């Protein structure tokens, strides 16, 4: 690398200098480069010595009257092209500009001592040409040198980047595979070799990860890939990215081990499902206990009081008090019956989800003091679902209606149940007050989280939309089989 490419700092030169021609170099920059020559280089001083020798030669020729013909007047000046051009090739602009300036200063005594004006004019023209060559050639050489230096720096940075990538690639504990666009395995880090064995480079992505080459190139495919190694079952999350090797794009796949994460998630899902099942069993038990014992006892007492009031042995005032007491017992009995039906509605078990929803809307309509309009519509072919699916949809509708009647005070509530071939959709809409499902207090979020959890445990999902203009809509999608599945 030439000295002009390193002196003064390559980064500064490359970023600050990109001339297009000699005319684009400012005079101030030329003077700055000329006043900062490479004085520490012996070759530079050798060139300046040659300029001094040529100047002295010209003075001697003039003093000795050797030059008498016009054709020889500019010959020593023309010889200055040699050191100036060499300075440009060796040091670039700040070498050629300094040499040209040095030659011009040294030649001034020759111009002053010239006896013939024609000789002085010829020398001035020659010096001007020397200075122009110094600028043009020096600038061109410096541009080329800076371009070479920039390319060398870029290549060095690329090599450093490649080395760092290889270091990270080899030291990462997660398996990393690099594939060609056609699915061929091109490279693997030590963790991948340990997982797949020595034949990893002889196998394509479809056999290794069960991902087709087209899907891999388009960054499609399963989020998690089950793999077996050493008798153990693992589950990995595929993270794909594009990398460039040999100026060709390749596909890198990083396998993140999520076995423990998935196991913990499944345990949590199983615990939540078991908790909900235990809760429903406890509700059913309490409903049976209420129906079979206290409710029957209260109804029996009410019947005996009715017989007692029909007796002729009590006066009219006592009969009225006993009748009022009987009415209170009947009111308490109805409350207990409604409580038992809310815990485990008999219609859900014997008649199905649609009938249970009709009964739920009828009860909510009676409970709301302002009398909102509640509508139920069934779409598709109505049929019985699995007990888990029917119970989950009923609980979601129950919670959504309770929230609407208790908090929103709507004028109109609409429930829609749509049966499709392999799924079912439940929609509860009301035109009451709206809220932000993501910004509500934690206490009011418990019911929403419970609905989402039920839908998730049944393999479906629940969405909530709420706005001041459109009201609030709760939509639950469940698969028809209603079996709790994992993500």
Secondary structure as GFF3:
##gff-version 3
##sequence-region A 1 487
A	DSSP	three_ten_helix	3	5	.	.	.	ID=ss1
A	DSSP	alpha_helix	10	16	.	.	.	ID=ss2
A	DSSP	three_ten_helix	22	24	.	.	.	ID=ss3
A	DSSP	alpha_helix	27	34	.	.	.	ID=ss4
A	DSSP	alpha_helix	42	63	.	.	.	ID=ss5
A	DSSP	three_ten_helix	70	72	.	.	.	ID=ss6
A	DSSP	alpha_helix	75	78	.	.	.	ID=ss7
A	DSSP	alpha_helix	80	91	.	.	.	ID=ss8
A	DSSP	alpha_helix	93	113	.	.	.	ID=ss9
A	DSSP	alpha_helix	117	171	.	.	.	ID=ss10
A	DSSP	beta_strand	175	179	.	.	.	ID=ss11
A	DSSP	beta_strand	185	188	.	.	.	ID=ss12
A	DSSP	alpha_helix	190	196	.	.	.	ID=ss13
A	DSSP	three_ten_helix	200	202	.	.	.	ID=ss14
A	DSSP	alpha_helix	205	209	.	.	.	ID=ss15
A	DSSP	alpha_helix	213	217	.	.	.	ID=ss16
A	DSSP	beta_strand	224	229	.	.	.	ID=ss17
A	DSSP	beta_strand	232	245	.	.	.	ID=ss18
A	DSSP	beta_strand	248	257	.	.	.	ID=ss19
A	DSSP	alpha_helix	259	289	.	.	.	ID=ss20
A	DSSP	pi_helix	290	294	.	.	.	ID=ss21
A	DSSP	alpha_helix	295	309	.	.	.	ID=ss22
A	DSSP	alpha_helix	316	343	.	.	.	ID=ss23
A	DSSP	alpha_helix	346	350	.	.	.	ID=ss24
A	DSSP	alpha_helix	353	367	.	.	.	ID=ss25
A	DSSP	beta_strand	373	379	.	.	.	ID=ss26
A	DSSP	alpha_helix	387	403	.	.	.	ID=ss27
A	DSSP	pi_helix	404	408	.	.	.	ID=ss28
A	DSSP	beta_strand	412	419	.	.	.	ID=ss29
A	DSSP	beta_strand	423	430	.	.	.	ID=ss30
A	DSSP	alpha_helix	442	457	.	.	.	ID=ss31
A	DSSP	beta_strand	461	467	.	.	.	ID=ss32
A	DSSP	beta_strand	471	479	.	.	.	ID=ss33
###
